[in-house]
Amino acid sequence: MASTPPIVLVDGSSYVYRAFHALPPLTNSKGQATGAVKGVINMLRRLLKDYPESPVVGVFDAKGKTFRDDLYPEYKANRPSMPDELREQIVPIHSIVRAMGLPFLCVEGVEADDVIGTLARQASEQGRSVVISTGDKDMAQLVDKHTTLVNTMTDTVMDEAGVEQKFGIPPSLIIDFLALMGDKVDNIPGVAGVGEKTALGLLQGIGSLDDIYASLDKVAELSFRGAKTMAPKLEAEKANAYMSYELATIKTDVELDQRPEVLANAEPDREALVEWYTQMEFRAWLEDLLEEGEAPVVEQLETSYEIITEQQELDRWLQQLEAAELFAFDTETTSLNYMEAKVVGVSFAIEAGKAAYVPLAHDYLGAPEQLDRDAVLAQMKPLLEDPNQAKVGQNLKYDASVLANHGIALKGIDYDTMLESYVLDSTATRHDMDSLALKYLGQNTIHFEDIAGKGAKQLTFNQVKVEEAGPYAAEDADITLRLHQALWPKLEELSSLLPVFRDIELPLVPVLSKIERQGALLSCEMLHQQSTELGLRLEELKSAAYELAGQEFNLGSPKQLGEILFEKLELPIIKKTPKGAPSTAEEVLVELALDYPLPKLLLEYRSLSKLKSTYTDKLPGMVNPQTGRVHTSYHQAVAATGRLSSSDPNLQNIPIRTEEGRRIRQAFIAPQGFRIVAADYSQIELRIMAHLSDDPSLLTAFKEGQDVHRATAAEVFEVSLDEVSGDQRRKAKAINFGLIYGMSAFGLAKQLHLGRHEAQEYIDRYFKRYPGVAQYMDRTRAIAKEQGFVETLFGRRLYLPEINARNKMRVQAAERTAINAPMQGSAADIIKRAMLSVDQWLEQGDANARMIMQVHDELVLEVANDEVDAVSNQVCRLMSGAAELAVPLLVEAGVGDNWDEAH
């Protein structure tokens, strides 16, 4: 049997529990638990890879009692019932194992161990190698010259020598070992007073259980602690010992329908696998299936993609585009940086499955002759600039910016599949084309890396061979059209979402493109100066840290930092990492910094180091040499609540509460003859809370123009407005904003350095004074649980897949999101509406001003010196009118020579 591949027996039930407890609580976008499924299937895939010629047999426990329960009713009585989050994953696990084509065994009346034991013994008697994949120590009793244990979670293999090395006894004594010491997990009693060391002493000194009971007079002569008094205990516990022996013995004679020699892997049920991987949202595995040309979720279209290199072919296609009600459009470019990118080619599609690519600037050695780029773009310009010619794209903001580099103002942007998906459900998936194609079309697309390579040697698109670039680019246009055809009917069914798409997100595309291309002017000299000063300060902090620690160490190393703080200085351990090491995370250092100097110093070091590396060092290198400005990228389809985010550089995260952060803002300067105007909504989320909750006291405070934090302090601390102290106002502000984000008494206590009881009293008093807020929160939780989502004032939805989860902590997190999302999402919608209004006014009027940034609740403009007052007033008026609330929308505008001065 030497040439026969080993049979692999998988202890599925062991892995189910281990995967459930070892992995984080993963869920799909519908809130369905998936962690155990992923863990078990991942292990099986690993085994198939490691043993490609072997049958891999999944063995699972059946429902109901086994013979051991009849033998000892308390067997496994200590085990808690299976958690609901795990129970719901059993059917998917079993179904996927079967769909993978693996032999699946689940035998009533015995445990999975007994089925494995029987198959292992039968195979071993045939001289066939057996691999048992398990994490259960009891299985060591099955190890023999043909049988080994493999633990895929710890990546360990154990043969006969390995068992002896680990346990100190050979496999033949493992049952005796378990019988003596018992097993708390399975509630096997064992012998009272016998632990691991005593059991080993008995087995190593005398032998098996039978040998021990035949030689009780020899026990007192053994060297382990308590040996002299052990014999009477053993005598008294003899019945328990032998019952435990029987409970711990894995049966090797179960009557099975299949013997090892007939077990074999079958062909996978590919359609079932695709269906399960889609439902579970296992994207990488789904991609693997589709990449191998295996069955998709939906029937794939026959595709016809053309590469256009002749003018006659282009003319024919352009005629079709002009006659089409809608066509999909995409550009291929030299760079992802929209300010630098040039068009390499364009693609388009009019009907599903048919698309064309026009290569224009592939310039590798031996590239075929292509149509002239300038001539083609000039020919297409009227079509692309026609507002009545409807177009659909995927992230058309990028294409619009690139076309602007060629003097083309893209218009007629009627649909964008990235935004359609985002508005439909912001949390269901990532909104890039590959993810959307996989989710909504069941299609694995050609990835850029497939044709351009990866890493440092990755080609730019102009270097990609035309014959490879063509199918990739044409597919982009085709998939975009098909995605629109799949997504748009879903949006139309949910008519409340259409205004979010039509009136907010889509019109914002050209506005954001314009703001991005405008960019912001930077003083690189100021940033270089600040970098130098930060560098000196960091060196001072480093020296001070060494002095406090009494030695030099790497301030950026969590391991070395942990050794200094918790071993050398013996500071209290507040929190541990998942691997059990004392945590040095920021929240831990913040708490320690209240009482110890080194953590406080480390926090300052981390903060300044991040500012230096992220901004003062990096920003000057991001200045575009042609414009002299930095050009961020705004992302509409990232934040779940509808807020814009930005990158390269990230303008949202520049600190404003620290002097060093404000100095970075000072480097954003106005050009000569202009000033910076920053218009900011005042306490917009609190105002939305007042509107949503309809609380009389909150409404009054805002309508009368009161300082709402002072008003809250007066209510909570039961003093007059005039008597509110600065400390009371600070605490009231923390309560106002904390409750918006669902902060608990524990969180408030931590933030204000109060006792938890005192913090709870503040919260209780707040809700007593503002009952409308409490009612809004209760009402929102109930709505979220009933319908699975919450909405902004303008109909934007945020789905909450975990709102009805069985895990209490996940439900509480979803409830906090449900309370906050309507406020944060409405604020996001309002600032977007304001941007549209301001842009429309700037486009129609003669004001010498332009928007250059949008950050949180703030719009930043460059305005000509002699128009500052007029523009500021109009911008404030337009922003205030972006929504009608039950309280005034207050906008405050500042003016300065730089962003910090204006804020």
N, C-alpha and C positions, 0 to 999 in steps of 0.2 A: 504493500500500500504506500510505499515511500513516495511514489510519484504522484499520488492523489493529493490534491490540495486540501488543506485542513477544512473541517466544517467549523463555521463560526456561529456560536450560540450566544445570543444577545439577551441579557437579563433586562428586558424592557421595563419591567415594573420598578426595578432599582433605579434605572436611568430617568424614569418619569419623575420620581420624587427628587432625585438629585438635580435634575435640570430645573425643576420648579423652584427649588430653594437656592440654587447657585446663581441663577441669572436674574437680572433686574426684572421688575414686573412689566414685561413688554406687552403692548396691545396694538391692534391694528386701528385704522381710523374710525372703525365702528365701535371701538371699546372692547372688542373681543380679546380675551387673554391669549397670547401666542408664545409666551416665553418657553414653556415646557415643550411645546410642539417643536419649536426651533431647536432647542437643545437636543432632544432625542433624535430628530431627523438629521441634524448636523453630525451626530455621533455615527449614525448608520451610514451616511455618505462617506465619512472618514474610513469606516471599516471596509466599505466597497472599494475605496481607493487603495487601501493597504492590502486587501486580499481580493484582487480582481478576479481570480479564478475560483473563488470559494463560494459555496452557498452561505448566505448570511441569514440566519433564522431568528426572527423576532419572537420572543417568548414572553407572554404577559400573564398576569394573574387574572383568573376568572372571578366573576362576582360570586358571593355566597361563601358559606363555611367550608372548611377543609377537615380532614380526619384529625388534625391537631386540635381543632376546637372541641371535638368530641372527647379527645384524650385529656384535655386540660381546658375547661371553659374560660379560664382567665388568660389564655394565650392571646397575646397582642392586645390585651384589654386596655393597656395604658396609651395605646396609640390614639391620637385624636382622629376624628372623622376627616375624610378627604376634604380639603378646602374647596369651596365652590369654584374658585378661579382655576383650580386644577381639574376638577370634575368635568368642566365644560371643554377641556382640551383632550380628554381621553378618546372621544369619537374621531376627531381630526387626526390624532396620532395613529390610531389603529387603521383608519382609512388610508392615510398616506403610506403607511408601511405596506399595506396590500397593493396600493397603486404602484409602488416602486417595484412590484413583482417579487417581493421577498416572501419566503415561506412564513406563515403567521400561525402561531399555536397559542391557544388559550383553553386550558383543560379544566373542567369543573371538578371539585372535590380535592384537588391538590394545588400546591403553589407552583409558580413559575420555576422556582428552584428545583422542584422534583422533576419537572419535565426536562429541564436542562440536565439534571443529574442522570436521568435515564438515558437520554440521547448521548451524553458524554461517555457513560459507561459502555453502551453498545458500540459506539465508534472506537473507543479505546480497545475493546476486546477484539475488534477487527484489525487492530494495529494501525488505525487511522489517527492522524493528528487532530486534536480538538483545541479550539481557542474559545474560551468563555469570556465574553466581554461583560464585566460587572464591576461594581464598586463595593460589593458585599463581601465582608471578610469570611462569612460562613462558607462561601464557595471554595475556600482553600482546602476543604476536606476532599474535594473532587480531583485535586491535582495529582497526576501520576506521570509516568514517563512519556505518555502521549498527550497529556492534557495540561495546558497552561492557562493562566488568567491574564487578561489584558484590561487595563483601566484607561479608557480613552480620555477621561477628564484629568487624570494626573500623568498620563503618558507613561505608565509603568507596565512591565511584564513580569509575571511571577511563575517560575517553574518550581520543581521540588526543592532545589537548593534555596530558591528565593523565599519559599514558605518558611523553611527552617531558619533562614537568616532574619526574617521579619518577626516570626512568632517564638522562635527558640525551640520549636518542636517540629517533627516531620508532619506531612499532611495526614498520616494515619492516626495522629493523636489530636487533631483539631476538634473532632466531636467531643472527645473526652474533656478537652480544654473548656469548651462551651458548657458542657454538662456540669463541671465543677464551679465555674465562676458565674454561670448564668448569663442572661442577656436582657438588660433593662429595656431595650428598644422593643424586643418581641415578648417581654414579660416572661421569660424563661427563668424559673426561680433559682436554679443552681443550688449550691450548698451554702447555707447561711454562714457568713464569716470568712468565706473563701473569695479572695480577689485575684487579680491577674498574677501577682507575684507568688501567692500561695499555690495557685493552680500550677504554675510553671514549676515551682519547687517540688510538688508532688509528682508531676508527670516526668520531670527530668531525673528525679531521685529514685522512683520506683517503676513507673511505666503507666500502662493504660488504667482505665477506671476499674476494670476487673482485677488487674494486678494490685491496685491500691487496696481494694476491699478484701483481697486475699492476704494482704500483708499489713494490716493496720498496726501490728506491733512494731513495724519498722518505721512508722511515720515519725515517732518521737526522736529518732536518731538523725533525722534530716536537719539541714542547716538553716532553713528559712525561719523568719521570726514567727513565734507562736507554734512551732512544730510540736513541742512537748505536750500541749493541750489540744492538739488538733484531732487526734484519733477518736475521742468520744463524740466530738461534733460531727465527724464524718459518719460515725455509726448511727447517730440520731437522724441524720439527714439522708440516709441511704436511699429511701424511697424517692425523695425529691431528686437525688442525683441521677437515678436511673430513668425517672420520668423525663428529666431534663435532657438526658442522653437521647431518648427517643424523639423528643420535640426538636432537638438540634440536628438530628440525622436527616440528611437530604435523601429522599427515596431514589432508588436507581432501578426500580422495577415497575414503574407506572405502565399500565396498558395503553399503548399509543397506536393510532392508526398508521402513523408513518415511522419508518425506520430511517436512520441517518443516510443510507445509500440512495433513498428515493427523494430526499430533499434537495431541491435545486432552485436557483433563481429563475423566474420567468421574465418574459418581456414586460417592461413597465407599461402601465395603462397611461399613456401620455396625456390624453385628454383629461382624465381624472386628476392627474398631477397638476396640469396647468390650471384647472379649476380650483384646486385646493391652494396652490401657491398664490393664485390671484386673490382668493378670499382672505388668506392669511397675510397677504401683502409681503411675501418673501421675494422681493424684487430680483435679487441676485440669482436665486435658483430659477426663477421664471425666465430670466434672461438666458441662463444656461440652456434651458429646454428649447427656447425659441431659436437660439443661436445654432443649435444642432439641427435645425430644420424640422423640429418636432411639432406636434399638433398645437395650434393656437386656440385661444378661447373662441374666436370667431373665424369664420371662413375667410381666408385671405383672397384679396383681389388679384387678378392677373394684371401685371403692370407693364406699361409701355413707356420707356423713358428715352428721350432723344437728346443728342448732343448737337447743337446747332453751330455750324462753322461756315455756312453759306448765306449770303444776303437774301437769297430767294426764300430759304427756309425761315429766316427771321421775319421777313415781310409777311409770310403766310401766318406765322404765329401771332404777330402783332395785330393782324386783321381779326383773328379770333379773339384776342384779348379785348380789343375795342368793342367787339360785338357782344361780349359776355356780360351777364348781369353782375358777376363777381368773379375775380380770379385771385389765386394765392400767389404771393410774391415773396422772394427771399434774395438776399445778397450773400455772396461769398467774398471775403475780404482778406487783406494782408495782416490784420491785427484785430485783437479784441478791444483795443483802445480806440474808442470811436473818434477821438480827435486826430489820430494818426492814420486810421484805416483808409485804404483805398479799395475800390471795387476790383475784384479779380474775375467775377462772373456773376450772372443773374439767372435765377430760375423762376418758373411760373407753372401754374396748373389751373385748368378750367374744369375738368371733371376728374372724379376719383380714378386713380390708376394710370392717368396719362399726364405726363409732365415733361418739361424740357429744360435743359441747361445751356446757357450761352457762355462759353469760356471767352474771356476778354484779355486776360493779362497773366497767363501761366508762362513763366519765363525761365524754366529749367532748360538745361542743355538738351537739344533735340525735341523741344516742344513743338507741336504741330502749328501750322499757320492758323491764326484766329482772326475774327473780325476786329476792326479797330475800336478800342474802348470808347474813345471820345465820340466817335461817329455814332456808335450804337446808343450811348447814353443820350446824345443829342436827339436821336430819333425817338427814343422812349420818353424823353422829358415831357412832352405834352400829355401823354397818357398818364405818367406818374404824378403830374401836377394837377390833373383834372379832378376837382372835388366831387364830380358827379360819377366818376368811374370807381365803383366800389372795389375795395381791396381787402384781403385778409392776410394776416401774417402772424408769426410767432415772435413776440417781443419786437414789434415794428419800431419802437422808439430807437433802437440801435440802428436799424436800416435807414430810418429817417435822418439820423445824425451822419451816417456815412455818406448818404446821397447828398447831404448838404455840403460835404467836402468837394463834391463835383458840381456844385451850383444848382442842385435840383431840390426843390421844396416839395417833399412828398405830401400829397393830399388824397382825400378819398379813403382815409383809414376808417373803414366801417366796422371791422372786427379784428380782434387780436385773441388768438387761442389761449395764450398765457393768461390774459385777463379774464377770459370767459371761464376758464377752469378756476381761477382764483376767486372770482365773485361767486361761482357756483358752490364751492366749498374750499375755503382757504386752508383747511387742515387735512384734507383727504390725501394729498400727495404733494410732492414737489411739482413745480409748474413748468419745468423745462420740457422740451419736446420729447426727449427720449422717455421720461417718466410718464408723460401723458399718453404717448403711443402705446406703451406697455399696459397702462391702466384701462384706457378707453377703447383701444383697437386690438389689444392682445398681440401687438407686433413689436418685435425687437428690431430697432432701426440700425442702420449702419452708423457706428460711432466715429467721431472725428479721429480718434486714436487708431481706428482700424485702417485708415488710409494715410495718416500723417505720422504715425508712430508716437512714442511717449518720451517724456523727460527732456534732457538737454538736446537730444538729437531730433526732436519733433520738428517736422517741416511746417513752414507757413503754407497757406493754401495755394499761393502762386507757385510753390515748388512741387505740388502734388500733380502727378500725371493726369492728364485730361481724361483718359479712359477710366481712371478710378474716381476722379473728382465728379464726373458727370452723373453716375448713378446716385452718389451721395447727395449732391446738390439738388437733383431732380426729385429725389425722395423727400427732401426737406419740404419742398413746395407741395408735393402730393400729400404727405402726411398732414401738413398744416390744413389743407383743404378738407381732408377727411376728418380731422379733429373738429374742425368747425361744424361739419355736418353731424358729428356725434354730440357735440356740446351744446350747440345753439338750441335744439329742441328741448333739452333739459332746462335751460335758462328760461325758455318761453313758458314751460310748464309752471315755473315758479315766478309768476309775473312780478312779484314784489321786488325781485332782484334785478329786473331789467333796468329800472332807473339808476341803480347803483352802477351798472355797466355803462348805460347810454349817457347818463348825465354827469357822472363823476369820473370813473376810471378811464374810459376811452377818450374823452376830450382832453384829459390831462396829459396824454402821450406827447402831443406836439409841444405843450407848455413845458414839460420837464426836459424835453430834448433841447428847447431853446435855453432854459436856465443852465443846463449842463454845458452847452457850447459857449455860453456867455462866460462862465467861470468866475472865479474870485481872484482879485489882485493880492499878492503876498509881498511882504517885506522880508526877503531872505536874510538881510543883514540883521534884523531884529531876532530872527529865529537862530541864526548862527551865534549871536551874542548870548541868547538864553541857553543854548546847548552848552556853551563854554562854562557858563555859571552853574548850570545843573551838574556838569561833570565835576566841578570843584566841590560842590555841595555833597555829591555822592561819595567822593573820596573822604570827605570829613565824616560822613555818616558811617562809612566802612571802618575807619580808624576808631571811631567811638564804639562801634559794635564789637570790634576786636577787644577793646579795653573792658567793656562790660562782660564779655564772654571769657576773658582771660586767655584767649588764644585766637589765632587767625583761622578763618573757615570761609567756605563758599556761601555767601548770603543767598545765592540763587538755588542752593541744593536743599530740598526738603529733608533729605536723609541727614545731612550734616547739621542742619538747623534743628531737627528733632533731637539729635544727640546732645547739642548744646543746651537747648531749652529744658528738655525733660530728663536727661540723664545727668549732665554736669550741674545745671542750675536747679534741677529738681522742681521745676514749675509744675503746677497741677495739670494733669491731662484732662482736657475738656471733651475731646472728641477723637475717635479713631478712624483711620482709613479703612476701606473694605478689606484690606489685607491685615488689619490689626495693628498697624503702626500708629503712633500718636500723630494726629493731624496738625499741620502747620498752615492750614487754609486761612484766608483773610479773616473770616468770621471768628476763628479761634484767636488769632492775634489781636483782633479788636477787643475781645473780652479780656484777654491777658493784659493788654495795654492799660487797662484801668488801674492795675495794681503793680505792674512791673515795667521798668524802663526799656529793656531790650526789645520786647515785642512792639512797643510804641515807636522806637527808632526804626525797627524793621519795616513797619507799615509806611513810614515816611520814605524810606529807601525804595520800597517797591513802587510807591506812587510816583516818585520823581523819576525812577528808572524807566517806568512805562511811558511817562510823558516824553522823556528824552528819545527813547527808541521809536515810539509811535508817531510823534509829531515834530519835535524841534529838529531831530536829525533827519527825519524822513521827508517832511513836507517840501523843503527846498528842492529835493531831487525829483519831486512830482510836478514841478512847474513846467508847463509846456513851452518849449523854446520859441515857438512861433507867436504865441499869444502873451507869454509872460504871466500866465495865470494858472491856477490849479482848477482842474475840471473833475468834479466828483461824478459818480454814477448813482442815480436814484433808483431804488427798487420798489416797484409797486406790488409785487407778488411774493413777498417774503414774510412780513409780520402778519400774524394771524388776524389781528384786530383791524387791519386796514391802514395802519400807520406806514408812512414811507420810511425806508431805511436807506443808508448811503454807504458807499465804499470807495476806496482809492481816490481821495481819503474819506474816512468815516467822519463826517461833520457832526453826527449826533452825539458822539461820546467825548467831545472836547469839554473838560470840566469847566464849570462856571463858578463853583463855590470856593475854589482855592485861588490864591494870588497867582500861582504858576500857570493854572489853566486860563485865567483871564489874560495873562501875558501872551499866551498863544493866540487868543482872540484879537489882541492888539496888533498882531502881525497881519491880520486881514484888513487891508487899508483901502481907502478910496483913491481913485486916480485924480490927477490934478483937475481942478474945476468941479469936482463932485464931492458929495458927502455920503456917508453911509446912513441909511435910515433903517432901523429895526423895529418892526411893528409886532407886538406880542399880545396874544390873548391873556387876560388876567384871570387866573384861577378857573380856567374853562371847565375842567372836569367837575369841580365843586358846583359850578353853575348848572351844569347838566344834571348833576345829582339833585339839585334843588328842583329843577324842571321835572325830572322823572319821578321824584318822590312826592312832589306837591306838598312838601312839609311847610306849614305856615310860618314857622320861625325862621327857617332858612330863606324862604321867599322874601320875607320882610327884610331880613338883613341885606340881601342883595339889592332889592328894590330901593332901599333907603341909602344905598351906597356905604353901608357900614363896613368896617374892617371885619370880615367874616371870622377870622381867627380870634379877634378880640371879643366878638359877639359870642362865639362858641365858648370861650373862656369864661365870660360872664355867666353863661347858662350853666356850664359844668361845675364851676367853682362857687356859684351862687353869690356873686358880687356884682356891683354895678359896673357899667362900662368904664367909668373913670377909675375904678379901683383895681382893674386888671393889671397885674404885674407883668414884666417882661418874661419871667419864667412861666407864668400861667399861660401867656399867649403862645409861647414855644410849645408847651405841652398840648394846648388846644390844636395847634397846627399839626402836630404829630397825630393827634386823634382824627382830625378832619381828613387828612390824606391817607392815614393808615387804614381807616375803615373803608375807604374807596377800594383799597387793594386787599380787603378781607383780612386785615391784620387781627390776630387774636390777642387776648390779654397777655399771653406769654410774650408775644412779639413786641407789644407796646411796652411791657415792663422792661424788656431787654433794651429797647431803643431809648427809653427815658431813665434807665437805671433806677427803676422802682421795684417794690415788691409786687408779686403777681396779683395779690389780693387788692392792693391799692389801684393797680392798673385796671382790674376788673370793675372796681367801683367807678372809675372815670368813665368807662365804656357804658356801664349801666345807667349812669347819670346822663350821659350823652343821649342814649336812646329814649330815656324818660322825657328829656327836653325836646328831642326831635323824633317823635313817634312815627312821623311819615317816612323817615329814613329806614327805621326798623321794618315798617310794613312793606316798603319797596324791596328790601332785601329778602324778606320772607316770600313775597309775591314772585320775585325773580327766580328764587330757588325752585319754587313749585312749578313755574312755567318751564324752566330748563329741564326739570325731571320729566315733565309731561311730554314736551315736544322735542327734546334733545338738542335744542339750540336756543340762543338769545339773539335779539336784533338791535341794531342801532336805531336812532331816530329816523334814518333815511332808508331803512329796510335791509341794510347789510346784515348777513347772518354769520354767527360764529357757532359752529357745531361743537358739542361737548360730549365726545364719545364715552367719557368715563363718568358722566353724571349719575348713571345708574349702575356703576360697577359695584361689586360686592366688597371690595377693599375700601374700608372707611376712609383711610387717608387719601386715596385717589378721588373719592367722592367729594371730600372736603376741599381738595385742590380745585376740582371742577366747579364747585359752588363758588369759590373765591373768584375764579375766572368769569363765571356767569354774572356775578355782581359787578365786576369791573369792566367787562367787555363793552356793555352798552355805553358806558361813559367814555372809555378810551377810544372805542370805535366811532362814536358820534363826534368826538373831538377831531379824530382823523378825517372824517367826512367833511366837517366844517372847514378845516384848514384847506382841504382840497378844493372845496367850493369857492373859498376865498381866493385861492390862487387863480382859479378860472375867471373870476370876476375881475381881479386886478389885471390879469393878462389881457382880457378883452378890452378893458378901459385903456391900457397902455397902447394896444394895437390900434384902437379907433381914434385916440387923441393925439395931441402934439407934445405931450410931456416928454422931457429929455430925462428919462429914467428907465431902469431895467431891473428885473428881479435877478438876484445872483445866488441866493441860497434859501432853502426852507429847512428849518431845524426845529423839531418838536412842534410847538405852538407858535412859531415865530417865522415871519417873512422878512428877508433882508434884501434891501434894494440899494443900488447906486443912483443918486439923484443929483442933477445939476444944482450948483450952489444957489442960484436965484429961483429955484423951483421947490426948494425943500419944504417950505410951509404948505404950499398948495398940494404937493404930492402926498405929504404925510397925512394931511387932513382927509384927502380922498381915499387913501389906502385904509385908514382907520374906519371911514364910513363904509367902505365896501366889505371889509372884514367883519364889522359889526352886523352887517346885513346878510351875512352868509347863512344865517338860520334865525328862525323866530322861536325864541324860548320864552318861558314865563318870567324870566328875569333878563335884565340887560346883558348883552354880550359886550363886555368892556374890552377895548383894545388900547394899549399904551404904546406910543411910538417914541423912540429916542433917536437922537441925531449925533453923529460924531465923525471924526476923521478916520476912525477904525471901528471894527465891530464891537469891541469891548466898550468903548465910549458910547456907542449908540444903544447898547442893550439896557 
